[in-house]
Amino acid sequence: MTNNQSGFSLIIGLIILAIMALLGVSIMSSGVSSQKIAVVNQEDTMVFHAAQTANSSYVSTYYYDASHLVETAEDAYWDTLPAPKNGYVQCTNEFGDLVECDSDVRLESDKILKARVEAFYHDCETAALKCLGNSWDNTGLGCHSFQLIGEGNLDVNKNDVADVGEANTHIEEWVSAVRSCNKAL
């Protein structure tokens, strides 16, 4: 008596092996896709924080160096329409300082993350807070409104251009600075 079922067992074994191989490939593909999604999320987070750093660096200069604010008011005053075409533009270096933009100014040691801020001066939005005449007068209370557009760019090929495939974001923020006009801005 011969057993004719040995070929059937081989076929079942090959089918199970093929199913296991397909399951393994599917799991690997899912893992690779998850990793790509995680990388994109990380890049988006990095450029968001770079843009926010640029805006925050501009705002923090108000407390120890008002020259950026004064230069913004002189160069990018948004008084009437049409708006100025270019604002006061500065980049943020690895120390969080505002500096002139050039290809070497980056946020970290790998030199691929770039942060810049473009600022516009809008004078005082509330007439009651203006000093006599304007918000630059030294006779009372003054306020100053600034529109900040922070940009973060993950410049992988270091060419200072936001290329396709490189993460890039913009954050618009409005800041009002109120202080006594008896003190220098």
OpenMM code with the backbone's topology and positions (N, CA, C; nanometers):
from openmm import Vec3, app, unit

residues = "MET THR ASN ASN GLN SER GLY PHE SER LEU ILE ILE GLY LEU ILE ILE LEU ALA ILE MET ALA LEU LEU GLY VAL SER ILE MET SER SER GLY VAL SER SER GLN LYS ILE ALA VAL VAL ASN GLN GLU ASP THR MET VAL PHE HIS ALA ALA GLN THR ALA ASN SER SER TYR VAL SER THR TYR TYR TYR ASP ALA SER HIS LEU VAL GLU THR ALA GLU ASP ALA TYR TRP ASP THR LEU PRO ALA PRO LYS ASN GLY TYR VAL GLN CYS THR ASN GLU PHE GLY ASP LEU VAL GLU CYS ASP SER ASP VAL ARG LEU GLU SER ASP LYS ILE LEU LYS ALA ARG VAL GLU ALA PHE TYR HIS ASP CYS GLU THR ALA ALA LEU LYS CYS LEU GLY ASN SER TRP ASP ASN THR GLY LEU GLY CYS HIS SER PHE GLN LEU ILE GLY GLU GLY ASN LEU ASP VAL ASN LYS ASN ASP VAL ALA ASP VAL GLY GLU ALA ASN THR HIS ILE GLU GLU TRP VAL SER ALA VAL ARG SER CYS ASN LYS ALA LEU".split()
positions = [
    Vec3(0.0813, -0.1168, 0.0000),
    Vec3(0.0000, 0.0000, 0.0000),
    Vec3(0.0871, 0.1253, 0.0000),
    Vec3(0.0679, 0.2052, -0.0979),
    Vec3(0.1414, 0.3315, -0.1039),
    Vec3(0.0497, 0.4445, -0.0583),
    Vec3(0.1171, 0.5437, 0.0005),
    Vec3(0.0431, 0.6591, 0.0508),
    Vec3(0.0541, 0.7710, -0.0535),
    Vec3(-0.0557, 0.8056, -0.1176),
    Vec3(-0.0577, 0.9083, -0.2209),
    Vec3(-0.0771, 1.0494, -0.1640),
    Vec3(-0.0826, 1.0637, -0.0342),
    Vec3(-0.1072, 1.1940, 0.0246),
    Vec3(0.0211, 1.2730, 0.0474),
    Vec3(0.1372, 1.2226, 0.0248),
    Vec3(0.2621, 1.2942, 0.0516),
    Vec3(0.2771, 1.4142, -0.0412),
    Vec3(0.2294, 1.4110, -0.1620),
    Vec3(0.2334, 1.5245, -0.2537),
    Vec3(0.1395, 1.6362, -0.2089),
    Vec3(0.0260, 1.5974, -0.1510),
    Vec3(-0.0691, 1.6958, -0.1022),
    Vec3(-0.0095, 1.7752, 0.0138),
    Vec3(0.0632, 1.7103, 0.1012),
    Vec3(0.1282, 1.7772, 0.2149),
    Vec3(0.2316, 1.8773, 0.1653),
    Vec3(0.3035, 1.8419, 0.0588),
    Vec3(0.4032, 1.9324, 0.0019),
    Vec3(0.3357, 2.0582, -0.0538),
    Vec3(0.2240, 2.0423, -0.1229),
    Vec3(0.1512, 2.1565, -0.1792),
    Vec3(0.0991, 2.2472, -0.0676),
    Vec3(0.0429, 2.1903, 0.0352),
    Vec3(-0.0063, 2.2687, 0.1502),
    Vec3(0.1095, 2.3424, 0.2157),
    Vec3(0.2231, 2.2780, 0.2319),
    Vec3(0.3417, 2.3424, 0.2904),
    Vec3(0.3902, 2.4599, 0.2057),
    Vec3(0.3917, 2.4426, 0.0717),
    Vec3(0.4338, 2.5528, -0.0159),
    Vec3(0.3354, 2.6698, -0.0114),
    Vec3(0.2076, 2.6396, -0.0017),
    Vec3(0.1066, 2.7467, 0.0083),
    Vec3(0.1245, 2.8248, 0.1378),
    Vec3(0.1461, 2.7540, 0.2479),
    Vec3(0.1675, 2.8201, 0.3776),
    Vec3(0.2948, 2.9042, 0.3729),
    Vec3(0.4003, 2.8510, 0.3106),
    Vec3(0.5261, 2.9246, 0.2973),
    Vec3(0.5060, 3.0513, 0.2125),
    Vec3(0.4292, 3.0427, 0.1047),
    Vec3(0.4023, 3.1604, 0.0204),
    Vec3(0.3216, 3.2646, 0.0973),
    Vec3(0.2235, 3.2201, 0.1741),
    Vec3(0.1432, 3.3133, 0.2547),
    Vec3(0.2314, 3.3833, 0.3578),
    Vec3(0.3206, 3.3101, 0.4216),
    Vec3(0.4120, 3.3683, 0.5207),
    Vec3(0.5065, 3.4697, 0.4545),
    Vec3(0.5536, 3.4395, 0.3326),
    Vec3(0.6424, 3.5316, 0.2609),
    Vec3(0.5669, 3.6602, 0.2260),
    Vec3(0.4431, 3.6477, 0.1770),
    Vec3(0.3627, 3.7660, 0.1465),
    Vec3(0.3346, 3.8481, 0.2722),
    Vec3(0.3074, 3.7818, 0.3820),
    Vec3(0.2841, 3.8505, 0.5089),
    Vec3(0.4105, 3.9249, 0.5533),
    Vec3(0.5263, 3.8630, 0.5384),
    Vec3(0.6531, 3.9276, 0.5740),
    Vec3(0.6809, 4.0498, 0.4876),
    Vec3(0.6570, 4.0380, 0.3559),
    Vec3(0.6777, 4.1520, 0.2661),
    Vec3(0.5804, 4.2641, 0.3005),
    Vec3(0.4572, 4.2302, 0.3312),
    Vec3(0.3575, 4.3300, 0.3684),
    Vec3(0.3981, 4.4038, 0.4959),
    Vec3(0.4462, 4.3328, 0.5933),
    Vec3(0.4906, 4.3944, 0.7188),
    Vec3(0.6110, 4.4844, 0.6940),
    Vec3(0.7058, 4.4396, 0.6115),
    Vec3(0.8226, 4.5219, 0.5788),
    Vec3(0.7790, 4.6487, 0.5064),
    Vec3(0.6875, 4.6362, 0.4116),
    Vec3(0.6395, 4.7524, 0.3369),
    Vec3(0.5699, 4.8515, 0.4294),
    Vec3(0.4911, 4.8007, 0.5206),
    Vec3(0.4234, 4.8860, 0.6169),
    Vec3(0.5244, 4.9583, 0.7061),
    Vec3(0.6290, 4.8896, 0.7465),
    Vec3(0.7329, 4.9510, 0.8289),
    Vec3(0.8072, 5.0612, 0.7554),
    Vec3(0.8383, 5.0388, 0.6287),
    Vec3(0.9067, 5.1401, 0.5481),
    Vec3(0.8165, 5.2617, 0.5304),
    Vec3(0.6876, 5.2390, 0.5024),
    Vec3(0.5928, 5.3499, 0.4874),
    Vec3(0.5811, 5.4293, 0.6170),
    Vec3(0.5740, 5.3609, 0.7293),
    Vec3(0.5659, 5.4285, 0.8590),
    Vec3(0.6909, 5.5118, 0.8853),
    Vec3(0.8054, 5.4586, 0.8460),
    Vec3(0.9299, 5.5323, 0.8654),
    Vec3(0.9315, 5.6586, 0.7785),
    Vec3(0.8863, 5.6492, 0.6548),
    Vec3(0.8810, 5.7669, 0.5671),
    Vec3(0.7878, 5.8728, 0.6241),
    Vec3(0.6739, 5.8302, 0.6760),
    Vec3(0.5785, 5.9240, 0.7361),
    Vec3(0.6413, 5.9908, 0.8586),
    Vec3(0.7126, 5.9145, 0.9395),
    Vec3(0.7779, 5.9705, 1.0582),
    Vec3(0.8843, 6.0729, 1.0195),
    Vec3(0.9593, 6.0463, 0.9134),
    Vec3(1.0616, 6.1407, 0.8673),
    Vec3(0.9972, 6.2701, 0.8199),
    Vec3(0.8883, 6.2603, 0.7431),
    Vec3(0.8186, 6.3801, 0.6953),
    Vec3(0.7649, 6.4599, 0.8139),
    Vec3(0.7058, 6.3929, 0.9113),
    Vec3(0.6559, 6.4616, 1.0306),
    Vec3(0.7682, 6.5302, 1.1066),
    Vec3(0.8821, 6.4646, 1.1180),
    Vec3(0.9963, 6.5234, 1.1873),
    Vec3(1.0472, 6.6465, 1.1125),
    Vec3(1.0565, 6.6386, 0.9804),
    Vec3(1.1016, 6.7534, 0.9007),
    Vec3(1.0035, 6.8696, 0.9134),
    Vec3(0.8736, 6.8417, 0.9082),
    Vec3(0.7735, 6.9473, 0.9239),
    Vec3(0.7840, 7.0129, 1.0609),
    Vec3(0.8064, 6.9343, 1.1632),
    Vec3(0.8227, 6.9885, 1.2981),
    Vec3(0.9479, 7.0749, 1.3071),
    Vec3(1.0564, 7.0304, 1.2457),
    Vec3(1.1812, 7.1072, 1.2491),
    Vec3(1.1646, 7.2432, 1.1824),
    Vec3(1.1024, 7.2481, 1.0651),
    Vec3(1.0885, 7.3762, 0.9959),
    Vec3(0.9868, 7.4662, 1.0658),
    Vec3(0.8850, 7.4071, 1.1291),
    Vec3(0.7907, 7.4871, 1.2079),
    Vec3(0.8639, 7.5557, 1.3222),
    Vec3(0.9458, 7.4796, 1.3932),
    Vec3(1.0197, 7.5374, 1.5063),
    Vec3(1.1246, 7.6375, 1.4591),
    Vec3(1.1816, 7.6160, 1.3420),
    Vec3(1.2765, 7.7134, 1.2869),
    Vec3(1.2060, 7.8457, 1.2578),
    Vec3(1.0884, 7.8397, 1.1968),
    Vec3(1.0115, 7.9618, 1.1679),
    Vec3(0.9714, 8.0316, 1.2974),
    Vec3(0.9301, 7.9543, 1.3956),
    Vec3(0.8921, 8.0122, 1.5247),
    Vec3(1.0137, 8.0729, 1.5945),
    Vec3(1.1293, 8.0103, 1.5805),
    Vec3(1.2533, 8.0643, 1.6376),
    Vec3(1.2861, 8.1993, 1.5757),
    Vec3(1.2697, 8.2110, 1.4443),
    Vec3(1.2973, 8.3385, 1.3770),
    Vec3(1.2052, 8.4482, 1.4306),
    Vec3(1.0762, 8.4193, 1.4430),
    Vec3(0.9825, 8.5183, 1.4978),
    Vec3(1.0171, 8.5526, 1.6421),
    Vec3(1.0465, 8.4522, 1.7220),
    Vec3(1.0793, 8.4743, 1.8633),
    Vec3(1.2087, 8.5528, 1.8794),
    Vec3(1.3056, 8.5283, 1.7928),
    Vec3(1.4312, 8.6035, 1.7990),
    Vec3(1.4062, 8.7509, 1.7717),
    Vec3(1.3181, 8.7782, 1.6767),
    Vec3(1.2862, 8.9179, 1.6466),
    Vec3(1.2203, 8.9839, 1.7676),
    Vec3(1.1227, 8.9166, 1.8274),
    Vec3(1.0508, 8.9730, 1.9422),
    Vec3(1.1445, 8.9918, 2.0604),
    Vec3(1.2324, 8.8962, 2.0850),
    Vec3(1.3197, 8.9055, 2.2027),
    Vec3(1.4208, 9.0187, 2.1910),
    Vec3(1.4513, 9.0636, 2.0684),
    Vec3(1.5448, 9.1753, 2.0542),
    Vec3(1.4880, 9.3039, 2.1125),
    Vec3(1.3583, 9.3101, 2.1257),
    Vec3(1.2928, 9.4290, 2.1816),
    Vec3(1.3463, 9.4598, 2.3212),
    Vec3(1.3812, 9.3571, 2.3976),
    Vec3(1.4218, 9.3769, 2.5362),
    Vec3(1.5667, 9.4209, 2.5517),
    Vec3(1.6531, 9.3881, 2.4552),
    Vec3(1.7928, 9.4241, 2.4733),
    Vec3(1.8537, 9.5013, 2.3569),
    Vec3(1.7864, 9.5074, 2.2423),
    Vec3(1.8397, 9.5820, 2.1289),
    Vec3(1.7243, 9.6188, 2.0368),
    Vec3(1.6844, 9.7446, 2.0415),
    Vec3(1.5681, 9.7882, 1.9650),
    Vec3(1.6031, 9.8270, 1.8220),
    Vec3(1.7264, 9.8088, 1.7800),
    Vec3(1.7656, 9.8543, 1.6466),
    Vec3(1.6854, 9.7843, 1.5366),
    Vec3(1.6520, 9.6586, 1.5546),
    Vec3(1.5729, 9.5872, 1.4538),
    Vec3(1.4329, 9.6481, 1.4419),
    Vec3(1.3761, 9.6853, 1.5559),
    Vec3(1.2436, 9.7461, 1.5537),
    Vec3(1.2471, 9.8816, 1.4839),
    Vec3(1.3476, 9.9612, 1.5153),
    Vec3(1.3590, 10.0936, 1.4538),
    Vec3(1.3827, 10.0805, 1.3032),
    Vec3(1.4695, 9.9888, 1.2642),
    Vec3(1.4963, 9.9686, 1.1214),
    Vec3(1.3715, 9.9180, 1.0483),
    Vec3(1.2926, 9.8344, 1.1149),
    Vec3(1.1679, 9.7880, 1.0546),
    Vec3(1.0734, 9.9055, 1.0335),
    Vec3(1.0620, 9.9915, 1.1340),
    Vec3(0.9724, 10.1070, 1.1228),
    Vec3(1.0181, 10.2013, 1.0121),
    Vec3(1.1481, 10.2124, 0.9922),
    Vec3(1.1997, 10.3021, 0.8892),
    Vec3(1.1902, 10.2404, 0.7497),
    Vec3(1.2176, 10.1104, 0.7374),
    Vec3(1.2284, 10.0467, 0.6063),
    Vec3(1.1022, 9.9748, 0.5595),
    Vec3(1.0187, 9.9323, 0.6514),
    Vec3(0.9025, 9.8504, 0.6139),
    Vec3(0.7775, 9.8986, 0.6859),
    Vec3(0.7492, 10.0278, 0.6751),
    Vec3(0.6339, 10.0878, 0.7414),
    Vec3(0.5109, 10.0672, 0.6552),
    Vec3(0.4141, 9.9961, 0.7068),
    Vec3(0.2916, 9.9615, 0.6359),
    Vec3(0.1832, 10.0606, 0.6782),
    Vec3(0.1909, 10.1816, 0.6266),
    Vec3(0.1002, 10.2877, 0.6692),
    Vec3(-0.0255, 10.2908, 0.5831),
    Vec3(-0.0078, 10.2924, 0.4540),
    Vec3(-0.1215, 10.2968, 0.3636),
    Vec3(-0.1016, 10.1926, 0.2554),
    Vec3(-0.2075, 10.1606, 0.1877),
    Vec3(-0.1961, 10.0670, 0.0758),
    Vec3(-0.1365, 10.1405, -0.0424),
    Vec3(-0.0608, 10.0859, -0.1286),
    Vec3(-0.0191, 9.9469, -0.1247),
    Vec3(0.0887, 9.9227, -0.0189),
    Vec3(0.0929, 9.8023, 0.0273),
    Vec3(0.1884, 9.7641, 0.1311),
    Vec3(0.3299, 9.7647, 0.0749),
    Vec3(0.4286, 9.7792, 0.1624),
    Vec3(0.5661, 9.7688, 0.1131),
    Vec3(0.5897, 9.6308, 0.0537),
    Vec3(0.6635, 9.6265, -0.0558),
    Vec3(0.6874, 9.4986, -0.1223),
    Vec3(0.7800, 9.4092, -0.0419),
    Vec3(0.8734, 9.4709, 0.0290),
    Vec3(0.9687, 9.3931, 0.1082),
    Vec3(0.9699, 9.4451, 0.2507),
    Vec3(0.9742, 9.3529, 0.3431),
    Vec3(0.9860, 9.3910, 0.4825),
    Vec3(1.1322, 9.3948, 0.5239),
    Vec3(1.1519, 9.4113, 0.6512),
    Vec3(1.2851, 9.4076, 0.7097),
    Vec3(1.3188, 9.2595, 0.7308),
    Vec3(1.4187, 9.2088, 0.6593),
    Vec3(1.4487, 9.0656, 0.6592),
    Vec3(1.5787, 9.0382, 0.7356),
    Vec3(1.5725, 8.9421, 0.8257),
    Vec3(1.6892, 8.8966, 0.9002),
    Vec3(1.6810, 8.7446, 0.9132),
    Vec3(1.7960, 8.6822, 0.9309),
    Vec3(1.8016, 8.5380, 0.9555),
    Vec3(1.8443, 8.5137, 1.0994),
    Vec3(1.8201, 8.3938, 1.1463),
    Vec3(1.8565, 8.3564, 1.2823),
    Vec3(1.9730, 8.2590, 1.2764),
    Vec3(2.0781, 8.2876, 1.3528),
    Vec3(2.1941, 8.1983, 1.3535),
    Vec3(2.1790, 8.0917, 1.4619),
    Vec3(2.2826, 8.0095, 1.4788),
    Vec3(2.2749, 7.8977, 1.5735),
    Vec3(2.2646, 7.9414, 1.7189),
    Vec3(2.2886, 8.0709, 1.7465),
    Vec3(2.2782, 8.1228, 1.8831),
    Vec3(2.1444, 8.1922, 1.9076),
    Vec3(2.0584, 8.1969, 1.8053),
    Vec3(1.9293, 8.2625, 1.8176),
    Vec3(1.9360, 8.4123, 1.7949),
    Vec3(2.0489, 8.4618, 1.7433),
    Vec3(2.0649, 8.6040, 1.7163),
    Vec3(2.0172, 8.6360, 1.5750),
    Vec3(1.9620, 8.7551, 1.5585),
    Vec3(1.9243, 8.8025, 1.4253),
    Vec3(2.0473, 8.8578, 1.3562),
    Vec3(2.0727, 8.8109, 1.2349),
    Vec3(2.1895, 8.8530, 1.1577),
    Vec3(2.1480, 8.8690, 1.0116),
    Vec3(2.2345, 8.9322, 0.9341),
    Vec3(2.2108, 8.9440, 0.7911),
    Vec3(2.2048, 8.8034, 0.7300),
    Vec3(2.1166, 8.7844, 0.6341),
    Vec3(2.1015, 8.6538, 0.5705),
    Vec3(2.2131, 8.6310, 0.4688),
    Vec3(2.2783, 8.5176, 0.4789),
    Vec3(2.3690, 8.4696, 0.3750),
    Vec3(2.3668, 8.3177, 0.3793),
    Vec3(2.4381, 8.2551, 0.2908),
    Vec3(2.4285, 8.1098, 0.2774),
    Vec3(2.4847, 8.0346, 0.3977),
    Vec3(2.5671, 8.0987, 0.4793),
    Vec3(2.6274, 8.0293, 0.5936),
    Vec3(2.5453, 8.0401, 0.7216),
    Vec3(2.4433, 8.1225, 0.7238),
    Vec3(2.3645, 8.1415, 0.8453),
    Vec3(2.2623, 8.0299, 0.8555),
    Vec3(2.2855, 7.9402, 0.9498),
    Vec3(2.1959, 7.8258, 0.9709),
    Vec3(2.1739, 7.8074, 1.1207),
    Vec3(2.0751, 7.7258, 1.1550),
    Vec3(2.0402, 7.7076, 1.2959),
    Vec3(2.1191, 7.5991, 1.3675),
    Vec3(2.1773, 7.5059, 1.2962),
    Vec3(2.2430, 7.3947, 1.3647),
    Vec3(2.3727, 7.3583, 1.2944),
    Vec3(2.4447, 7.2669, 1.3529),
    Vec3(2.5794, 7.2351, 1.3045),
    Vec3(2.5802, 7.1691, 1.1668),
    Vec3(2.4738, 7.0992, 1.1295),
    Vec3(2.4697, 7.0347, 0.9976),
    Vec3(2.4485, 7.1351, 0.8848),
    Vec3(2.4120, 7.2571, 0.9205),
    Vec3(2.3952, 7.3673, 0.8247),
    Vec3(2.2884, 7.3395, 0.7183),
    Vec3(2.1806, 7.2677, 0.7560),
    Vec3(2.0735, 7.2455, 0.6588),
    Vec3(1.9430, 7.3147, 0.6986),
    Vec3(1.9326, 7.3615, 0.8213),
    Vec3(1.8089, 7.4225, 0.8693),
    Vec3(1.8249, 7.5741, 0.8723),
    Vec3(1.7426, 7.6428, 0.7945),
    Vec3(1.7533, 7.7884, 0.7816),
    Vec3(1.6265, 7.8525, 0.8365),
    Vec3(1.6435, 7.9638, 0.9081),
    Vec3(1.5301, 8.0377, 0.9637),
    Vec3(1.5468, 8.1851, 0.9325),
    Vec3(1.4393, 8.2460, 0.8814),
    Vec3(1.4427, 8.3896, 0.8526),
    Vec3(1.3096, 8.4502, 0.8918),
    Vec3(1.3127, 8.5801, 0.9196),
    Vec3(1.1918, 8.6530, 0.9549),
    Vec3(1.1846, 8.7775, 0.8676),
    Vec3(1.0635, 8.8059, 0.8199),
    Vec3(1.0374, 8.9293, 0.7473),
    Vec3(0.9367, 9.0072, 0.8307),
    Vec3(0.9734, 9.1305, 0.8672),
    Vec3(0.8908, 9.2100, 0.9576),
    Vec3(0.8402, 9.3360, 0.8882),
    Vec3(0.7167, 9.3720, 0.9212),
    Vec3(0.6549, 9.4954, 0.8731),
    Vec3(0.6064, 9.5739, 0.9948),
    Vec3(0.6243, 9.7044, 0.9904),
    Vec3(0.5783, 9.7913, 1.0986),
    Vec3(0.4412, 9.8458, 1.0625),
    Vec3(0.3455, 9.8383, 1.1577),
    Vec3(0.2090, 9.8823, 1.1334),
    Vec3(0.1655, 9.9959, 1.2248),
    Vec3(0.2561, 10.0609, 1.2927),
    Vec3(0.2234, 10.1708, 1.3830),
    Vec3(0.1359, 10.1174, 1.4957),
    Vec3(0.0620, 10.2040, 1.5565),
    Vec3(-0.0223, 10.1659, 1.6690),
    Vec3(-0.1619, 10.1347, 1.6190),
    Vec3(-0.2108, 10.0171, 1.6496),
    Vec3(-0.3435, 9.9755, 1.6037),
    Vec3(-0.4544, 10.0407, 1.6864),
    Vec3(-0.4225, 10.0871, 1.8070),
    Vec3(-0.5220, 10.1471, 1.8947),
    Vec3(-0.4884, 10.2942, 1.9138),
    Vec3(-0.5735, 10.3820, 1.8661),
    Vec3(-0.5449, 10.5255, 1.8705),
    Vec3(-0.5261, 10.5753, 2.0137),
    Vec3(-0.5950, 10.5163, 2.1091),
    Vec3(-0.5841, 10.5623, 2.2481),
    Vec3(-0.4443, 10.5393, 2.3053),
    Vec3(-0.3670, 10.4476, 2.2475),
    Vec3(-0.2348, 10.4183, 2.3004),
    Vec3(-0.1250, 10.4960, 2.2299),
    Vec3(-0.1598, 10.5766, 2.1314),
    Vec3(-0.0590, 10.6532, 2.0598),
    Vec3(-0.0090, 10.7678, 2.1458),
    Vec3(0.1158, 10.8007, 2.1254),
    Vec3(0.1678, 10.9220, 2.1858),
    Vec3(0.1134, 11.0399, 2.1063),
    Vec3(0.1292, 11.1575, 2.1598),
    Vec3(0.0820, 11.2748, 2.0876),
    Vec3(0.1527, 11.2832, 1.9533),
    Vec3(0.0804, 11.2975, 1.8486),
    Vec3(0.1376, 11.3059, 1.7149),
    Vec3(0.1508, 11.1690, 1.6523),
    Vec3(0.2332, 11.0851, 1.7046),
    Vec3(0.2471, 10.9468, 1.6566),
    Vec3(0.3118, 10.8624, 1.7656),
    Vec3(0.3277, 10.7361, 1.7406),
    Vec3(0.3780, 10.6480, 1.8455),
    Vec3(0.5283, 10.6608, 1.8677),
    Vec3(0.5954, 10.7480, 1.7903),
    Vec3(0.7388, 10.7701, 1.8136),
    Vec3(0.7628, 10.8939, 1.8998),
    Vec3(0.6556, 10.9672, 1.9343),
    Vec3(0.6676, 11.0882, 2.0136),
    Vec3(0.7115, 11.0521, 2.1555),
    Vec3(0.7850, 11.1389, 2.2208),
    Vec3(0.8361, 11.1102, 2.3556),
    Vec3(0.7564, 11.1798, 2.4642),
    Vec3(0.6254, 11.1910, 2.4507),
    Vec3(0.5481, 11.2662, 2.5480),
    Vec3(0.4444, 11.1853, 2.6238),
    Vec3(0.4298, 11.0608, 2.6005),
    Vec3(0.3258, 10.9860, 2.6705),
    Vec3(0.3426, 10.8372, 2.6545),
    Vec3(0.2341, 10.7716, 2.6199),
    Vec3(0.2339, 10.6271, 2.6040),
    Vec3(0.2328, 10.5930, 2.4566),
    Vec3(0.3052, 10.4897, 2.4155),
    Vec3(0.3090, 10.4534, 2.2741),
    Vec3(0.2996, 10.3042, 2.2537),
    Vec3(0.2544, 10.2670, 2.1388),
    Vec3(0.2526, 10.1249, 2.1061),
    Vec3(0.2992, 10.1063, 1.9631),
    Vec3(0.3478, 9.9889, 1.9346),
    Vec3(0.4019, 9.9578, 1.8036),
    Vec3(0.3550, 9.8182, 1.7654),
    Vec3(0.2981, 9.8043, 1.6471),
    Vec3(0.2516, 9.6740, 1.5993),
    Vec3(0.3408, 9.6278, 1.4850),
    Vec3(0.3772, 9.5029, 1.4910),
    Vec3(0.4636, 9.4448, 1.3901),
    Vec3(0.3989, 9.3175, 1.3373),
    Vec3(0.4061, 9.3013, 1.2076),
    Vec3(0.3637, 9.1774, 1.1440),
    Vec3(0.4907, 9.0995, 1.1132),
    Vec3(0.5013, 8.9796, 1.1660),
    Vec3(0.6187, 8.8960, 1.1451),
    Vec3(0.5808, 8.7752, 1.0613),
    Vec3(0.6617, 8.7479, 0.9612),
    Vec3(0.6419, 8.6285, 0.8794),
    Vec3(0.7693, 8.5464, 0.8917),
    Vec3(0.7632, 8.4446, 0.9764),
    Vec3(0.8785, 8.3574, 0.9967),
    Vec3(0.8788, 8.2467, 0.8939),
    Vec3(0.9966, 8.2129, 0.8453),
    Vec3(1.0099, 8.1055, 0.7474),
    Vec3(1.1139, 8.0059, 0.7965),
    Vec3(1.0787, 7.8806, 0.7912),
    Vec3(1.1725, 7.7727, 0.8208),
    Vec3(1.1913, 7.6891, 0.6957),
    Vec3(1.3163, 7.6553, 0.6661),
    Vec3(1.3463, 7.5816, 0.5442),
    Vec3(1.4519, 7.4761, 0.5739),
    Vec3(1.4226, 7.3529, 0.5390),
    Vec3(1.5189, 7.2444, 0.5502),
    Vec3(1.5901, 7.2350, 0.4160),
    Vec3(1.7028, 7.3042, 0.4050),
    Vec3(1.7756, 7.3186, 0.2792),
    Vec3(1.8812, 7.2079, 0.2690),
    Vec3(1.8378, 7.0897, 0.2295),
    Vec3(1.9242, 6.9722, 0.2294),
    Vec3(2.0436, 6.9889, 0.1364),
    Vec3(2.0225, 7.0453, 0.0179),
    Vec3(2.1344, 7.0598, -0.0752),
    Vec3(2.2083, 7.1925, -0.0593),
    Vec3(2.1704, 7.2723, 0.0418),
    Vec3(2.2406, 7.3952, 0.0812),
    Vec3(2.2565, 7.4955, -0.0322),
    Vec3(2.1508, 7.5143, -0.1114),
    Vec3(2.1577, 7.6098, -0.2219),
    Vec3(2.0747, 7.7352, -0.1960),
    Vec3(2.0239, 7.7523, -0.0741),
    Vec3(1.9437, 7.8684, -0.0338),
    Vec3(1.8140, 7.8831, -0.1111),
    Vec3(1.7638, 7.7741, -0.1684),
    Vec3(1.6380, 7.7750, -0.2426),
    Vec3(1.5500, 7.6636, -0.1864),
    Vec3(1.4213, 7.6935, -0.1679),
    Vec3(1.3273, 7.5916, -0.1211),
    Vec3(1.2919, 7.5010, -0.2388),
    Vec3(1.3663, 7.3933, -0.2553),
    Vec3(1.3462, 7.3009, -0.3659),
    Vec3(1.2303, 7.2057, -0.3379),
    Vec3(1.1803, 7.1434, -0.4434),
    Vec3(1.0754, 7.0437, -0.4295),
    Vec3(1.1299, 6.9279, -0.3461),
    Vec3(1.0526, 6.8855, -0.2489),
    Vec3(1.0944, 6.7760, -0.1630),
    Vec3(1.1596, 6.8221, -0.0339),
    Vec3(1.1956, 6.9506, -0.0247),
    Vec3(1.2521, 7.0024, 0.0994),
    Vec3(1.1398, 7.0664, 0.1806),
    Vec3(1.1382, 7.0381, 0.3093),
    Vec3(1.0340, 7.0919, 0.3961),
    Vec3(1.0515, 7.2425, 0.4110),
    Vec3(0.9388, 7.3140, 0.4083),
    Vec3(0.9397, 7.4594, 0.4164),
    Vec3(0.8074, 7.5038, 0.4774),
    Vec3(0.8101, 7.6033, 0.5649),
    Vec3(0.6860, 7.6542, 0.6222),
    Vec3(0.6983, 7.8026, 0.6528),
    Vec3(0.5814, 7.8675, 0.6645),
    Vec3(0.5731, 8.0083, 0.7011),
    Vec3(0.4781, 8.0219, 0.8198),
    Vec3(0.5130, 8.1097, 0.9121),
    Vec3(0.4261, 8.1395, 1.0253),
    Vec3(0.4078, 8.2910, 1.0303),
    Vec3(0.2837, 8.3358, 1.0248),
    Vec3(0.2563, 8.4785, 1.0381),
    Vec3(0.2143, 8.5062, 1.1817),
    Vec3(0.2724, 8.6089, 1.2386),
    Vec3(0.2466, 8.6425, 1.3782),
    Vec3(0.2393, 8.7946, 1.3897),
    Vec3(0.1482, 8.8419, 1.4719),
    Vec3(0.1364, 8.9851, 1.4991),
    Vec3(0.1816, 9.0105, 1.6415),
    Vec3(0.2626, 9.1136, 1.6578),
    Vec3(0.3169, 9.1475, 1.7893),
    Vec3(0.2911, 9.2949, 1.8147),
    Vec3(0.2416, 9.3261, 1.9329),
    Vec3(0.2259, 9.4656, 1.9740),
    Vec3(0.3189, 9.4907, 2.0907),
    Vec3(0.3991, 9.5926, 2.0774),
    Vec3(0.4903, 9.6315, 2.1842),
    Vec3(0.4418, 9.7640, 2.2413),
    Vec3(0.4102, 9.7651, 2.3694),
    Vec3(0.3602, 9.8859, 2.4343),
    Vec3(0.4576, 9.9233, 2.5452),
    Vec3(0.5005, 10.0500, 2.5408),
    Vec3(0.5852, 10.0991, 2.6502),
    Vec3(0.5739, 10.2500, 2.6540),
    Vec3(0.6266, 10.3081, 2.7578),
    Vec3(0.6215, 10.4513, 2.7738),
    Vec3(0.7004, 10.5193, 2.6635),
    Vec3(0.6443, 10.6249, 2.6080),
    Vec3(0.7153, 10.7012, 2.5050),
    Vec3(0.8282, 10.7834, 2.5648),
    Vec3(0.8313, 10.7950, 2.6965),
    Vec3(0.9389, 10.8695, 2.7613),
    Vec3(1.0709, 10.7945, 2.7542),
    Vec3(1.0641, 10.6681, 2.7176),
    Vec3(1.1837, 10.5875, 2.7020),
    Vec3(1.2067, 10.5632, 2.5535),
    Vec3(1.3283, 10.5438, 2.5155),
    Vec3(1.3577, 10.5137, 2.3753),
    Vec3(1.2940, 10.3800, 2.3404),
    Vec3(1.2511, 10.3668, 2.2164),
    Vec3(1.1951, 10.2395, 2.1708),
    Vec3(1.2991, 10.1363, 2.1867),
] * unit.nanometer
topology = app.Topology()
chain = topology.addChain("A")
for resn in residues:
    res = topology.addResidue(resn, chain)
    for name in ("N", "CA", "C"):
        topology.addAtom(name, app.Element.getBySymbol(name[0]), res)
